[in-house]
């Protein structure tokens, strides 16, 4: 699997200084983050990197006691498919 790094307001996959995948978020309340964008390079397509990025941000939200507002359509679909993410979904 790929190495996912944390940026200031993102998690990303980088290779030779090039970002190949990224999920971005911003603080949208005292205990909320809004996940607004996910992108995966064609170089990583089919490797479930997008899913890994979502899992990483879910783990981050749990560690930091945050709820997620999923604005990104890919992240919205992941929440719909995975009932186990319900605990971090902002109501």
N, CA, C and O atoms as a Tinker XYZ file with bonds, in Angstrom:
   364  protein
     1  N      0.846000   -1.194000    0.000000    73     2
     2  CA     0.000000    0.000000    0.000000    64     1     3
     3  C      0.885000    1.248000    0.000000    63     2     4     5
     4  O      2.079000    1.176000    0.290000    81     3
     5  N      0.300000    2.351000   -0.319000    73     3     6
     6  CA     1.033000    3.607000   -0.415000    64     5     7
     7  C      1.213000    4.254000    0.954000    63     6     8     9
     8  O      0.477000    3.965000    1.898000    81     7
     9  N      2.202000    5.131000    1.042000    73     7    10
    10  CA     2.479000    5.872000    2.268000    64     9    11
    11  C      1.675000    7.171000    2.245000    63    10    12    13
    12  O      1.890000    8.021000    1.381000    81    11
    13  N      0.757000    7.325000    3.186000    73    11    14
    14  CA    -0.084000    8.522000    3.251000    64    13    15
    15  C      0.494000    9.466000    4.285000    63    14    16    17
    16  O      0.710000    9.084000    5.435000    81    15
    17  N      0.743000   10.695000    3.874000    73    15    18
    18  CA     1.316000   11.718000    4.747000    64    17    19
    19  C      0.249000   12.742000    5.113000    63    18    20    21
    20  O     -0.746000   12.904000    4.406000    81    19
    21  N      0.473000   13.432000    6.234000    73    19    22
    22  CA    -0.460000   14.467000    6.664000    64    21    23
    23  C      0.126000   15.835000    6.376000    63    22    24    25
    24  O      1.269000   16.131000    6.724000    81    23
    25  N     -0.685000   16.663000    5.729000    73    23    26
    26  CA    -0.333000   18.058000    5.525000    64    25    27
    27  C     -1.101000   18.903000    6.520000    63    26    28    29
    28  O     -1.730000   18.371000    7.436000    81    27
    29  N     -1.055000   20.213000    6.348000    73    27    30
    30  CA    -1.756000   21.100000    7.276000    64    29    31
    31  C     -3.268000   20.900000    7.233000    63    30    32    33
    32  O     -3.925000   20.885000    8.274000    81    31
    33  N     -3.812000   20.749000    6.046000    73    31    34
    34  CA    -5.257000   20.528000    5.909000    64    33    35
    35  C     -5.545000   19.478000    4.840000    63    34    36    37
    36  O     -6.492000   19.596000    4.061000    81    35
    37  N     -4.707000   18.457000    4.826000    73    35    38
    38  CA    -4.881000   17.385000    3.849000    64    37    39
    39  C     -4.120000   16.137000    4.285000    63    38    40    41
    40  O     -3.270000   16.171000    5.174000    81    39
    41  N     -4.459000   15.048000    3.628000    73    39    42
    42  CA    -3.661000   13.834000    3.664000    64    41    43
    43  C     -3.317000   13.573000    2.206000    63    42    44    45
    44  O     -4.146000   13.788000    1.322000    81    43
    45  N     -2.097000   13.109000    1.953000    73    43    46
    46  CA    -1.684000   12.979000    0.564000    64    45    47
    47  C     -0.673000   11.868000    0.368000    63    46    48    49
    48  O     -0.042000   11.392000    1.311000    81    47
    49  N     -0.540000   11.470000   -0.895000    73    47    50
    50  CA     0.460000   10.507000   -1.335000    64    49    51
    51  C      1.387000   11.256000   -2.269000    63    50    52    53
    52  O      0.949000   11.911000   -3.214000    81    51
    53  N      2.672000   11.149000   -1.990000    73    51    54
    54  CA     3.667000   11.889000   -2.770000    64    53    55
    55  C      4.743000   10.922000   -3.241000    63    54    56    57
    56  O      5.139000    9.998000   -2.531000    81    55
    57  N      5.193000   11.165000   -4.445000    73    55    58
    58  CA     6.282000   10.358000   -4.997000    64    57    59
    59  C      7.217000   11.285000   -5.752000    63    58    60    61
    60  O      6.792000   11.976000   -6.677000    81    59
    61  N      8.467000   11.305000   -5.373000    73    59    62
    62  CA     9.476000   12.165000   -6.007000    64    61    63
    63  C      9.025000   13.626000   -6.040000    63    62    64    65
    64  O      9.212000   14.316000   -7.042000    81    63
    65  N      8.438000   14.086000   -4.953000    73    63    66
    66  CA     8.005000   15.473000   -4.855000    64    65    67
    67  C      6.695000   15.803000   -5.554000    63    66    68    69
    68  O      6.255000   16.953000   -5.530000    81    67
    69  N      6.068000   14.816000   -6.172000    73    67    70
    70  CA     4.798000   15.037000   -6.880000    64    69    71
    71  C      3.644000   14.437000   -6.071000    63    70    72    73
    72  O      3.691000   13.268000   -5.686000    81    71
    73  N      2.610000   15.244000   -5.818000    73    71    74
    74  CA     1.420000   14.725000   -5.141000    64    73    75
    75  C      0.623000   13.904000   -6.141000    63    74    76    77
    76  O      0.199000   14.400000   -7.185000    81    75
    77  N      0.431000   12.638000   -5.797000    73    75    78
    78  CA    -0.296000   11.735000   -6.691000    64    77    79
    79  C     -1.726000   11.497000   -6.224000    63    78    80    81
    80  O     -2.567000   11.034000   -6.994000    81    79
    81  N     -1.998000   11.815000   -4.963000    73    79    82
    82  CA    -3.352000   11.653000   -4.423000    64    81    83
    83  C     -3.484000   12.571000   -3.222000    63    82    84    85
    84  O     -2.518000   12.819000   -2.501000    81    83
    85  N     -4.715000   13.078000   -3.016000    73    83    86
    86  CA    -4.908000   13.999000   -1.902000    64    85    87
    87  C     -6.379000   14.068000   -1.511000    63    86    88    89
    88  O     -7.269000   14.007000   -2.359000    81    87
    89  N     -6.611000   14.195000   -0.212000    73    87    90
    90  CA    -7.935000   14.475000    0.324000    64    89    91
    91  C     -7.771000   15.730000    1.179000    63    90    92    93
    92  O     -6.893000   15.794000    2.039000    81    91
    93  N     -8.623000   16.727000    0.935000    73    91    94
    94  CA    -8.472000   18.001000    1.633000    64    93    95
    95  C     -9.668000   18.269000    2.539000    63    94    96    97
    96  O    -10.780000   17.796000    2.301000    81    95
    97  N     -9.399000   19.044000    3.581000    73    95    98
    98  CA   -10.440000   19.376000    4.553000    64    97    99
    99  C    -10.148000   20.739000    5.159000    63    98   100   101
   100  O     -9.045000   21.270000    5.038000    81    99
   101  N    -11.159000   21.288000    5.811000    73    99   102
   102  CA   -10.970000   22.526000    6.566000    64   101   103
   103  C    -11.847000   22.485000    7.804000    63   102   104   105
   104  O    -12.883000   21.820000    7.826000    81   103
   105  N    -11.425000   23.196000    8.824000    73   103   106
   106  CA   -12.176000   23.280000   10.078000    64   105   107
   107  C    -13.436000   24.087000    9.805000    63   106   108   109
   108  O    -13.366000   25.206000    9.297000    81   107
   109  N    -14.595000   23.514000   10.145000    73   107   110
   110  CA   -15.854000   24.189000    9.834000    64   109   111
   111  C    -16.719000   24.383000   11.078000    63   110   112   113
   112  O    -17.886000   24.759000   10.975000    81   111
   113  N    -16.156000   24.130000   12.227000    73   111   114
   114  CA   -16.845000   24.298000   13.504000    64   113   115
   115  C    -15.906000   23.887000   14.615000    63   114   116   117
   116  O    -14.799000   23.416000   14.357000    81   115
   117  N    -16.336000   24.060000   15.832000    73   115   118
   118  CA   -15.473000   23.701000   16.967000    64   117   119
   119  C    -15.049000   22.236000   16.935000    63   118   120   121
   120  O    -13.915000   21.895000   17.273000    81   119
   121  N    -15.965000   21.392000   16.530000    73   119   122
   122  CA   -15.668000   19.959000   16.508000    64   121   123
   123  C    -16.012000   19.333000   15.158000    63   122   124   125
   124  O    -16.368000   18.156000   15.091000    81   123
   125  N    -15.909000   20.112000   14.089000    73   123   126
   126  CA   -16.236000   19.619000   12.747000    64   125   127
   127  C    -15.149000   19.982000   11.744000    63   126   128   129
   128  O    -14.508000   21.029000   11.833000    81   127
   129  N    -14.967000   19.079000   10.792000    73   127   130
   130  CA   -14.169000   19.377000    9.604000    64   129   131
   131  C    -15.034000   19.082000    8.387000    63   130   132   133
   132  O    -15.857000   18.166000    8.400000    81   131
   133  N    -14.838000   19.858000    7.353000    73   131   134
   134  CA   -15.514000   19.631000    6.076000    64   133   135
   135  C    -14.498000   19.037000    5.114000    63   134   136   137
   136  O    -13.442000   19.624000    4.879000    81   135
   137  N    -14.812000   17.884000    4.563000    73   135   138
   138  CA   -13.953000   17.242000    3.568000    64   137   139
   139  C    -14.492000   17.656000    2.206000    63   138   140   141
   140  O    -15.600000   17.288000    1.815000    81   139
   141  N    -13.675000   18.434000    1.492000    73   139   142
   142  CA   -14.188000   19.080000    0.284000    64   141   143
   143  C    -13.623000   18.562000   -1.036000    63   142   144   145
   144  O    -14.135000   18.922000   -2.096000    81   143
   145  N    -12.589000   17.734000   -1.004000    73   143   146
   146  CA   -12.012000   17.324000   -2.288000    64   145   147
   147  C    -11.162000   16.067000   -2.116000    63   146   148   149
   148  O    -10.433000   15.923000   -1.135000    81   147
   149  N    -11.270000   15.174000   -3.074000    73   147   150
   150  CA   -10.412000   13.994000   -3.150000    64   149   151
   151  C     -9.990000   13.837000   -4.598000    63   150   152   153
   152  O    -10.814000   13.918000   -5.509000    81   151
   153  N     -8.708000   13.614000   -4.803000    73   151   154
   154  CA    -8.199000   13.403000   -6.155000    64   153   155
   155  C     -7.126000   12.316000   -6.108000    63   154   156   157
   156  O     -6.312000   12.264000   -5.186000    81   155
   157  N     -7.142000   11.451000   -7.124000    73   155   158
   158  CA    -6.149000   10.387000   -7.243000    64   157   159
   159  C     -5.630000   10.389000   -8.676000    63   158   160   161
   160  O     -6.410000   10.344000   -9.627000    81   159
   161  N     -4.325000   10.442000   -8.822000    73   159   162
   162  CA    -3.684000   10.429000  -10.133000    64   161   163
   163  C     -3.975000    9.120000  -10.866000    63   162   164   165
   164  O     -4.187000    8.077000  -10.247000    81   163
   165  N     -3.979000    9.196000  -12.171000    73   163   166
   166  CA    -4.150000    7.991000  -12.982000    64   165   167
   167  C     -3.084000    6.946000  -12.655000    63   166   168   169
   168  O     -3.324000    5.748000  -12.806000    81   167
   169  N     -1.915000    7.392000  -12.211000    73   167   170
   170  CA    -0.822000    6.471000  -11.864000    64   169   171
   171  C     -1.214000    5.526000  -10.732000    63   170   172   173
   172  O     -0.667000    4.429000  -10.616000    81   171
   173  N     -2.160000    5.953000   -9.900000    73   171   174
   174  CA    -2.561000    5.146000   -8.742000    64   173   175
   175  C     -3.965000    4.565000   -8.865000    63   174   176   177
   176  O     -4.443000    3.908000   -7.940000    81   175
   177  N     -4.620000    4.794000   -9.972000    73   175   178
   178  CA    -5.994000    4.305000  -10.161000    64   177   179
   179  C     -6.034000    2.786000  -10.007000    63   178   180   181
   180  O     -5.101000    2.081000  -10.392000    81   179
   181  N     -7.132000    2.302000   -9.435000    73   179   182
   182  CA    -7.332000    0.875000   -9.276000    64   181   183
   183  C     -6.640000    0.283000   -8.058000    63   182   184   185
   184  O     -6.734000   -0.922000   -7.824000    81   183
   185  N     -5.944000    1.107000   -7.277000    73   183   186
   186  CA    -5.221000    0.614000   -6.102000    64   185   187
   187  C     -5.947000    0.943000   -4.800000    63   186   188   189
   188  O     -5.404000    0.741000   -3.715000    81   187
   189  N     -7.172000    1.448000   -4.910000    73   187   190
   190  CA    -7.996000    1.806000   -3.748000    64   189   191
   191  C     -7.354000    2.872000   -2.864000    63   190   192   193
   192  O     -7.539000    2.888000   -1.647000    81   191
   193  N     -6.596000    3.759000   -3.503000    73   191   194
   194  CA    -5.939000    4.846000   -2.774000    64   193   195
   195  C     -6.980000    5.834000   -2.255000    63   194   196   197
   196  O     -6.832000    6.360000   -1.152000    81   195
   197  N     -8.021000    6.091000   -3.026000    73   195   198
   198  CA    -9.090000    6.981000   -2.570000    64   197   199
   199  C     -9.730000    6.448000   -1.295000    63   198   200   201
   200  O     -9.987000    7.203000   -0.357000    81   199
   201  N     -9.985000    5.151000   -1.267000    73   199   202
   202  CA   -10.553000    4.526000   -0.063000    64   201   203
   203  C     -9.597000    4.664000    1.114000    63   202   204   205
   204  O    -10.023000    4.945000    2.234000    81   203
   205  N     -8.307000    4.466000    0.865000    73   203   206
   206  CA    -7.308000    4.579000    1.929000    64   205   207
   207  C     -7.254000    6.002000    2.479000    63   206   208   209
   208  O     -7.082000    6.197000    3.682000    81   207
   209  N     -7.402000    6.996000    1.603000    73   207   210
   210  CA    -7.419000    8.389000    2.058000    64   209   211
   211  C     -8.639000    8.658000    2.941000    63   210   212   213
   212  O     -8.536000    9.343000    3.958000    81   211
   213  N     -9.785000    8.118000    2.549000    73   211   214
   214  CA   -11.000000    8.291000    3.355000    64   213   215
   215  C    -10.813000    7.616000    4.711000    63   214   216   217
   216  O    -11.167000    8.193000    5.739000    81   215
   217  N    -10.267000    6.413000    4.728000    73   215   218
   218  CA   -10.028000    5.726000    5.993000    64   217   219
   219  C     -9.069000    6.521000    6.880000    63   218   220   221
   220  O     -9.233000    6.559000    8.100000    81   219
   221  N     -8.086000    7.144000    6.274000    73   219   222
   222  CA    -7.116000    7.945000    7.034000    64   221   223
   223  C     -7.809000    9.139000    7.687000    63   222   224   225
   224  O     -7.568000    9.427000    8.859000    81   223
   225  N     -8.660000    9.831000    6.947000    73   223   226
   226  CA    -9.325000   11.004000    7.513000    64   225   227
   227  C    -10.387000   10.593000    8.541000    63   226   228   229
   228  O    -10.658000   11.345000    9.478000    81   227
   229  N    -10.985000    9.420000    8.376000    73   227   230
   230  CA   -11.916000    8.895000    9.375000    64   229   231
   231  C    -11.150000    8.640000   10.683000    63   230   232   233
   232  O    -11.615000    9.013000   11.760000    81   231
   233  N     -9.988000    8.011000   10.581000    73   231   234
   234  CA    -9.161000    7.758000   11.758000    64   233   235
   235  C     -8.733000    9.046000   12.438000    63   234   236   237
   236  O     -8.736000    9.147000   13.665000    81   235
   237  N     -8.366000   10.030000   11.627000    73   235   238
   238  CA    -7.984000   11.337000   12.159000    64   237   239
   239  C     -9.146000   11.974000   12.923000    63   238   240   241
   240  O     -8.960000   12.497000   14.022000    81   239
   241  N    -10.332000   11.927000   12.344000    73   239   242
   242  CA   -11.517000   12.502000   12.991000    64   241   243
   243  C    -11.794000   11.806000   14.327000    63   242   244   245
   244  O    -12.132000   12.456000   15.317000    81   243
   245  N    -11.648000   10.502000   14.343000    73   243   246
   246  CA   -11.882000    9.760000   15.591000    64   245   247
   247  C    -10.854000   10.139000   16.655000    63   246   248   249
   248  O    -11.208000   10.365000   17.812000    81   247
   249  N     -9.588000   10.209000   16.265000    73   247   250
   250  CA    -8.520000   10.566000   17.207000    64   249   251
   251  C     -8.715000   11.964000   17.790000    63   250   252   253
   252  O     -8.441000   12.199000   18.967000    81   251
   253  N     -9.189000   12.883000   16.960000    73   251   254
   254  CA    -9.326000   14.276000   17.365000    64   253   255
   255  C    -10.730000   14.614000   17.862000    63   254   256   257
   256  O    -11.021000   15.774000   18.155000    81   255
   257  N    -11.607000   13.601000   17.960000    73   255   258
   258  CA   -13.003000   13.801000   18.380000    64   257   259
   259  C    -13.722000   14.833000   17.516000    63   258   260   261
   260  O    -14.371000   15.750000   18.019000    81   259
   261  N    -13.589000   14.658000   16.202000    73   259   262
   262  CA   -14.208000   15.553000   15.234000    64   261   263
   263  C    -15.305000   14.830000   14.468000    63   262   264   265
   264  O    -15.287000   13.606000   14.337000    81   263
   265  N    -16.248000   15.594000   13.970000    73   263   266
   266  CA   -17.269000   15.082000   13.062000    64   265   267
   267  C    -16.918000   15.569000   11.659000    63   266   268   269
   268  O    -16.285000   16.612000   11.494000    81   267
   269  N    -17.327000   14.817000   10.667000    73   267   270
   270  CA   -17.016000   15.132000    9.271000    64   269   271
   271  C    -18.270000   15.569000    8.530000    63   270   272   273
   272  O    -19.313000   14.920000    8.602000    81   271
   273  N    -18.147000   16.679000    7.819000    73   271   274
   274  CA   -19.168000   17.134000    6.880000    64   273   275
   275  C    -18.631000   16.757000    5.495000    63   274   276   277
   276  O    -17.712000   17.408000    4.999000    81   275
   277  N    -19.182000   15.729000    4.869000    73   275   278
   278  CA   -18.660000   15.280000    3.577000    64   277   279
   279  C    -19.265000   16.070000    2.412000    63   278   280   281
   280  O    -20.398000   15.808000    2.006000    81   279
   281  N    -18.529000   17.015000    1.885000    73   279   282
   282  CA   -18.974000   17.799000    0.731000    64   281   283
   283  C    -18.520000   17.110000   -0.568000    63   282   284   285
   284  O    -19.224000   17.146000   -1.577000    81   283
   285  N    -17.370000   16.504000   -0.528000    73   283   286
   286  CA   -16.817000   15.783000   -1.682000    64   285   287
   287  C    -17.721000   14.590000   -2.018000    63   286   288   289
   288  O    -18.061000   13.806000   -1.132000    81   287
   289  N    -18.105000   14.452000   -3.269000    73   287   290
   290  CA   -19.031000   13.380000   -3.673000    64   289   291
   291  C    -18.455000   11.988000   -3.419000    63   290   292   293
   292  O    -19.191000   11.074000   -3.049000    81   291
   293  N    -17.155000   11.819000   -3.612000    73   291   294
   294  CA   -16.528000   10.512000   -3.360000    64   293   295
   295  C    -16.647000   10.152000   -1.879000    63   294   296   297
   296  O    -16.969000    9.014000   -1.538000    81   295
   297  N    -16.390000   11.114000   -1.008000    73   295   298
   298  CA   -16.472000   10.876000    0.433000    64   297   299
   299  C    -17.922000   10.616000    0.847000    63   298   300   301
   300  O    -18.183000    9.765000    1.698000    81   299
   301  N    -18.857000   11.342000    0.250000    73   299   302
   302  CA   -20.274000   11.101000    0.528000    64   301   303
   303  C    -20.641000    9.651000    0.215000    63   302   304   305
   304  O    -21.338000    8.998000    0.992000    81   303
   305  N    -20.165000    9.154000   -0.932000    73   303   306
   306  CA   -20.457000    7.772000   -1.335000    64   305   307
   307  C    -19.843000    6.774000   -0.367000    63   306   308   309
   308  O    -20.441000    5.735000   -0.088000    81   307
   309  N    -18.655000    7.075000    0.149000    73   307   310
   310  CA   -18.014000    6.180000    1.111000    64   309   311
   311  C    -18.811000    6.112000    2.409000    63   310   312   313
   312  O    -18.925000    5.046000    3.012000    81   311
   313  N    -19.362000    7.243000    2.840000    73   311   314
   314  CA   -20.209000    7.248000    4.028000    64   313   315
   315  C    -21.478000    6.432000    3.793000    63   314   316   317
   316  O    -21.942000    5.731000    4.692000    81   315
   317  N    -22.037000    6.520000    2.593000    73   315   318
   318  CA   -23.248000    5.752000    2.272000    64   317   319
   319  C    -22.977000    4.253000    2.260000    63   318   320   321
   320  O    -23.830000    3.467000    2.671000    81   319
   321  N    -21.800000    3.850000    1.796000    73   319   322
   322  CA   -21.441000    2.438000    1.676000    64   321   323
   323  C    -20.975000    1.813000    2.990000    63   322   324   325
   324  O    -21.065000    0.598000    3.164000    81   323
   325  N    -20.478000    2.632000    3.913000    73   323   326
   326  CA   -19.819000    2.109000    5.112000    64   325   327
   327  C    -20.505000    2.612000    6.378000    63   326   328   329
   328  O    -20.223000    3.709000    6.859000    81   327
   329  N    -21.391000    1.807000    6.899000    73   327   330
   330  CA   -22.127000    2.178000    8.119000    64   329   331
   331  C    -21.196000    2.395000    9.303000    63   330   332   333
   332  O    -21.537000    3.126000   10.232000    81   331
   333  N    -20.014000    1.763000    9.279000    73   331   334
   334  CA   -19.076000    1.910000   10.397000    64   333   335
   335  C    -18.469000    3.311000   10.494000    63   334   336   337
   336  O    -17.791000    3.618000   11.474000    81   335
   337  N    -18.700000    4.155000    9.504000    73   335   338
   338  CA   -18.224000    5.551000    9.552000    64   337   339
   339  C    -19.242000    6.480000   10.212000    63   338   340   341
   340  O    -18.947000    7.652000   10.447000    81   339
   341  N    -20.421000    5.975000   10.509000    73   339   342
   342  CA   -21.540000    6.779000   11.018000    64   341   343
   343  C    -21.155000    7.595000   12.257000    63   342   344   345
   344  O    -21.671000    8.694000   12.457000    81   343
   345  N    -20.252000    7.063000   13.088000    73   343   346
   346  CA   -19.890000    7.751000   14.331000    64   345   347
   347  C    -19.198000    9.088000   14.128000    63   346   348   349
   348  O    -19.188000    9.921000   15.034000    81   347
   349  N    -18.619000    9.305000   12.954000    73   347   350
   350  CA   -17.922000   10.582000   12.698000    64   349   351
   351  C    -18.677000   11.473000   11.719000    63   350   352   353
   352  O    -18.184000   12.540000   11.352000    81   351
   353  N    -19.849000   11.057000   11.296000    73   351   354
   354  CA   -20.641000   11.855000   10.363000    64   353   355
   355  C    -21.350000   12.969000   11.117000    63   354   356   357
   356  O    -22.067000   12.704000   12.082000    81   355
   357  N    -21.160000   14.210000   10.689000    73   355   358
   358  CA   -21.852000   15.349000   11.300000    64   357   359
   359  C    -23.329000   15.243000   10.984000    63   358   360   361
   360  O    -23.711000   14.924000    9.858000    81   359
   361  N    -24.145000   15.507000   11.964000    73   359   362
   362  CA   -25.608000   15.401000   11.791000    64   361   363
   363  C    -26.197000   16.695000   11.268000    63   362   364
   364  O    -27.408000   16.785000   11.065000    81   363
